[in-house]
């Protein structure tokens, strides 16, 4: 392996294609920190992460002032060692979202570089467990949409080959949520999966109430029903219902997932590579979940999660939310409702550098 010669940082804003709302927020834009690492042999690795509208400039500053300057001259293949050294460099701000998002952009770039130099696609380098992963879509299930639109979106998703759809819940009264889910269930039938997502919008008593109301509708999981850092509350909820409880998109460290798994507080792990700090800790969470016989169904970032899902044996679903179209030249491959990872060396993302240069609101170079 060669030493790192330079590190470039870009920050690009990507607007969503459709209005996205949930119980607590709207998705304004995807602030996308992109890191491009070049080694002394000229090989290049590219990584990225995201925010959903705020904090992107803080991530860029963290990268510029504290993390990227540490990389030039270092051995690019020492991915684990570099991750730990970078994490301890900003230890005073961990565990935290901004720190994990910044680390993720660097770590995914290092894995991309490692895979490119090895001549292997990421899903094979990281494990090679499978060659495809079933897709469910979230794009037709936003909370502001009327019931008729939810039904229409679900029927179209089924016709398009998706194996399930996610609906946002958190309407003022439980009866509204039940009616919306029931309408979709009646339309799509019993042999198609419906996931629901509360985005941390419920108290514990309300989460228990709604989970019990959802049980007859045979949902695949209830996602983030309560504030994400309350393990005890999720354990209470999990013990009170037959509905699988999903958590993970708002967790930022390996130890947080450990606490959930040890406490029997979740049934589905939704670890997000952009929020956990990169591929290095993502794989650790996935393997730890496997030891507990818990499936991995990652949140968002389908363009990179398709490879990671195919790297590990306990992945179950990939969430379909396209978001990189403005800065890539080709999209994720889909066959028969499955995401199929690229066979090209690296992450398998076909970046459009002209588009990135045009849309970047921040750019810097180190080394």
C-alpha positions in Angstrom: 0.0 0.0 0.0 1.1 3.6 -0.6 1.1 6.6 1.7 -1.6 9.3 1.5 -0.5 12.2 -0.7 -3.5 14.5 -0.5 -7.0 14.9 0.9 -9.7 17.0 -0.8 -12.9 18.0 0.9 -16.1 19.1 -0.8 -19.5 20.1 0.6 -22.4 19.7 -1.8 -26.1 20.4 -1.1 -28.6 18.1 -2.7 -32.3 18.9 -2.7 -34.8 16.0 -2.3 -36.9 15.1 -5.4 -40.1 14.9 -3.3 -41.4 16.6 -0.2 -40.2 14.5 2.8 -41.9 15.0 6.2 -42.2 12.8 9.3 -43.5 13.2 12.8 -40.8 15.7 14.0 -39.1 17.3 10.9 -38.9 17.9 7.2 -36.0 16.8 5.0 -34.7 20.2 3.7 -31.7 19.2 1.8 -28.9 16.7 2.0 -25.6 18.4 3.0 -23.1 16.0 1.6 -19.4 16.1 2.8 -17.3 14.3 0.2 -13.6 13.3 0.8 -11.3 12.4 -2.0 -8.0 10.8 -0.9 -5.1 10.3 -3.4 -2.1 8.1 -2.5 1.5 8.4 -3.6 0.9 6.0 -6.5 -2.0 8.1 -7.8 -4.8 5.8 -6.7 -7.9 7.6 -5.5 -10.6 6.7 -2.9 -13.8 8.7 -2.4 -16.1 8.7 0.6 -19.0 10.7 1.8 -21.6 11.1 4.5 -24.6 13.5 5.1 -26.8 15.7 7.2 -30.5 16.4 6.5 -30.2 20.2 6.3 -28.1 21.6 9.1 -24.6 21.1 10.4 -22.8 20.5 7.1 -20.5 23.5 7.4 -19.5 22.4 11.0 -18.6 18.9 9.6 -16.5 20.6 6.9 -14.7 22.7 9.5 -14.1 19.6 11.6 -12.6 17.8 8.6 -10.5 20.8 7.6 -9.1 21.9 10.9 -8.8 18.6 12.9 -9.0 15.4 10.8 -7.8 15.8 7.2 -4.4 17.4 8.2 -3.5 14.2 10.1 -3.7 12.1 7.0 -1.0 13.1 4.4 2.0 10.9 4.8 0.2 8.1 6.6 -0.1 4.6 5.3 -3.5 4.4 3.4 -4.0 0.8 4.2 -4.0 1.2 7.9 -7.8 1.8 7.9 -8.5 0.5 11.4 -5.6 2.3 13.0 -6.4 5.6 11.3 -10.0 5.4 12.3 -9.1 5.0 16.0 -6.4 7.7 15.8 -8.8 10.1 14.2 -11.5 9.3 16.7 -9.2 9.9 19.6 -8.0 13.2 18.0 -11.6 14.5 18.5 -12.4 12.4 21.5 -13.8 15.4 23.4 -16.7 15.6 20.9 -17.6 11.9 20.9 -20.0 10.3 20.9 -21.7 12.9 18.7 -23.3 13.2 15.3 -21.0 15.8 13.8 -17.9 13.8 14.8 -19.3 10.5 13.4 -20.4 12.1 10.2 -16.9 13.6 9.6 -15.2 10.3 10.4 -17.6 8.5 8.1 -16.6 10.6 5.1 -12.9 9.8 5.7 -13.4 6.1 6.5 -15.5 5.3 3.5 -12.9 7.0 1.3 -10.1 4.8 2.8 -12.2 1.7 2.2 -12.9 2.8 -1.4 -9.1 3.3 -1.9 -8.3 -0.1 -0.3 -10.9 -1.9 -2.5 -9.7 -0.2 -5.7 -6.1 -1.1 -5.0 -7.2 -4.7 -4.3 -9.2 -4.8 -7.5 -12.3 -5.9 -5.6 -15.8 -4.5 -5.2 -16.6 -3.4 -1.6 -19.2 -6.2 -1.0 -16.6 -8.9 -1.7 -13.7 -7.2 0.1 -15.9 -6.7 3.2 -17.3 -10.2 3.3 -19.0 -11.4 0.1 -22.1 -12.9 1.8 -24.6 -12.5 -1.0 -25.1 -10.9 -4.4 -28.3 -8.9 -3.9 -30.7 -7.6 -1.3 -34.5 -7.0 -1.3 -35.7 -3.4 -1.6 -38.4 -1.5 0.2 -39.3 2.0 -0.7 -39.9 5.0 1.6 -40.6 7.6 -1.1 -44.4 7.2 -1.2 -45.0 7.0 2.6 -44.4 10.5 4.0 -46.6 11.8 6.8 -48.1 14.8 5.0 -49.5 12.6 2.2 -53.2 11.8 2.2 -54.3 8.2 2.6 -55.2 7.9 -1.1 -51.7 8.9 -2.1 -50.2 6.3 0.3 -52.4 3.6 -1.3 -51.5 4.7 -4.8 -47.8 4.9 -3.9 -47.8 1.4 -2.3 -49.6 -0.1 -5.3 -47.2 1.5 -7.7 -44.2 0.3 -5.6 -45.6 -3.3 -5.7 -46.1 -3.0 -9.5 -42.5 -1.8 -9.8 -41.2 -4.9 -8.1 -40.4 -3.6 -4.6 -41.0 -6.1 -1.8 -42.3 -3.6 0.7 -42.9 0.1 1.6 -42.4 2.3 4.7 -45.2 4.6 6.0 -44.5 7.4 8.4 -46.7 7.4 11.5 -47.4 10.0 14.2 -50.7 11.5 13.3 -52.4 13.3 16.2 -54.6 10.3 17.1 -53.8 6.6 16.9 -57.0 6.0 14.9 -55.6 8.1 12.0 -52.4 6.1 11.8 -54.3 2.8 12.0 -56.7 3.9 9.2 -53.8 4.9 6.9 -51.9 1.6 7.5 -55.1 -0.4 7.1 -56.0 1.2 3.8 -52.5 0.3 2.4 -52.7 -3.2 3.9 -56.1 -3.8 2.2 -54.8 -2.6 -1.1 -51.5 -4.6 -1.2 -52.7 -7.7 0.4 -51.2 -9.8 3.2 -48.1 -11.1 1.3 -46.3 -7.7 1.0 -44.4 -6.0 3.8 -45.3 -2.7 5.4 -42.8 -0.9 7.7 -43.8 2.1 9.8 -41.6 4.8 11.2 -42.4 7.2 14.1 -39.1 9.2 14.0 -38.9 9.3 17.8 -42.2 11.0 18.1 -43.9 9.0 20.9 -43.8 8.9 24.7 -43.4 5.4 26.1 -47.2 5.0 26.9 -48.2 6.2 23.5 -45.7 4.0 21.8 -47.1 1.0 23.6 -50.6 2.0 22.8 -49.8 2.5 19.1 -47.8 -0.7 18.8 -50.7 -2.7 20.1 -53.1 -1.0 17.7 -50.8 -1.8 14.8 -50.4 -5.5 15.7 -53.5 -6.7 13.7 -52.1 -5.0 10.6 -49.0 -7.3 10.6 -46.4 -4.6 10.1 -42.7 -5.7 9.5 -41.5 -3.3 12.2 -42.1 -0.1 14.2 -39.1 2.2 13.7 -37.7 4.7 16.2 -40.9 5.0 18.2 -39.2 6.7 21.2 -36.2 8.9 21.7 -33.2 7.0 20.4 -31.0 7.1 23.5 -33.6 5.6 25.8 -32.7 1.9 25.9 -34.9 1.2 29.0 -38.0 2.6 27.3 -37.4 0.5 24.2 -37.0 -2.6 26.3 -40.3 -1.9 28.0 -41.9 -1.4 24.6 -40.4 -4.5 23.1 -41.7 -6.6 26.0 -45.2 -5.2 25.6 -45.8 -6.0 21.9 -45.4 -8.6 19.2 -44.4 -5.9 16.7 -40.7 -5.9 15.9 -39.0 -2.7 17.1 -36.3 -1.2 14.9 -33.6 1.3 16.0 -30.3 2.5 14.8 -30.4 5.5 12.4 -29.9 7.9 15.3 -27.2 5.9 17.1 -23.6 7.0 16.7 -21.4 4.4 18.4 -20.8 0.7 18.7 -21.5 0.7 22.4 -25.0 2.2 21.9 -25.9 -0.8 19.7 -24.3 -3.1 22.3 -26.6 -1.7 25.0 -29.7 -2.2 22.8 -28.8 -5.8 21.9 -27.8 -6.9 25.4 -31.0 -5.4 26.7 -33.3 -7.1 24.2 -34.6 -3.7 23.4 -34.8 -4.0 19.6 -35.5 -6.7 16.9 -34.0 -4.9 13.9 -30.7 -3.0 13.7 -30.7 0.0 11.3 -27.1 1.1 11.5 -26.3 3.9 9.1 -22.8 4.1 7.7 -22.9 7.9 7.5 -23.8 8.2 11.2 -21.9 5.4 12.9 -18.6 6.8 11.6 -18.0 4.8 8.4 -17.6 1.2 7.1 -15.2 0.2 9.9 -17.7 0.5 12.8 -20.7 -0.4 10.5 -19.2 -3.9 10.0 -18.6 -4.3 13.7 -22.3 -3.5 14.5 -23.5 -5.8 11.8 -21.4 -8.7 13.1 -22.4 -8.0 16.7 -26.1 -8.1 15.6 -25.5 -11.4 13.9 -24.2 -12.8 17.2 -27.6 -11.9 18.7 -29.5 -13.3 15.6 -30.8 -9.8 14.8 -31.2 -8.6 11.2 -29.5 -5.6 9.7 -31.7 -3.2 7.7 -29.6 0.0 7.3 -31.1 3.5 7.1 -30.8 5.6 3.9 -27.6 5.9 1.8 -28.7 3.0 -0.4 -25.8 3.7 -2.9 -23.3 2.5 -0.3 -25.5 0.3 1.8 -26.2 -2.0 -1.1 -22.6 -3.2 -1.0 -22.5 -3.5 2.8 -25.8 -5.4 2.9 -24.3 -7.9 0.5 -21.1 -8.1 2.6 -22.8 -9.6 5.7 -25.1 -12.6 6.1 -27.7 -11.1 8.4 -28.9 -8.2 6.2 -32.6 -8.4 5.4 -33.7 -5.2 3.7 -32.3 -2.2 1.8 -34.2 1.1 2.0 -34.8 2.8 -1.4 -34.4 6.6 -1.2 -32.5 7.9 -4.3 -30.5 11.0 -3.4 -27.1 11.0 -5.3 -28.5 11.4 -8.9 -27.2 15.0 -9.3 -23.6 14.0 -8.6 -23.4 10.5 -10.1 -23.3 9.3 -13.7 -25.2 6.1 -13.1 -27.6 4.8 -10.4 -27.8 1.7 -8.3 -28.6 -1.4 -10.2 -32.0 -2.9 -9.5 -33.2 -6.4 -10.6 -36.5 -7.9 -9.7 -37.0 -5.6 -6.7 -33.5 -6.2 -5.4 -30.5 -3.9 -5.1 -27.5 -5.4 -6.8 -24.0 -4.2 -5.9 -21.6 -3.0 -8.5 -18.8 -5.4 -9.6 -16.4 -2.5 -10.2 -13.6 -2.1 -7.7 -14.3 0.1 -4.7 -17.6 1.4 -3.4 -19.2 1.1 -6.8 -20.4 4.7 -7.0 -19.9 6.4 -10.4 -19.2 10.0 -9.3 -19.9 12.9 -11.6 -17.0 15.3 -10.8 -18.2 18.0 -13.1 -21.5 18.0 -11.2 -19.7 18.0 -7.8 -17.5 20.9 -8.8 -20.5 22.8 -10.0 -22.6 22.3 -6.9 -19.8 22.5 -4.2 -20.2 25.3 -1.7 -17.0 24.4 0.0 -13.7 22.9 -1.2 -10.3 22.5 0.4 -7.2 20.5 -0.1 -4.6 19.1 2.4 -1.2 17.8 1.4 
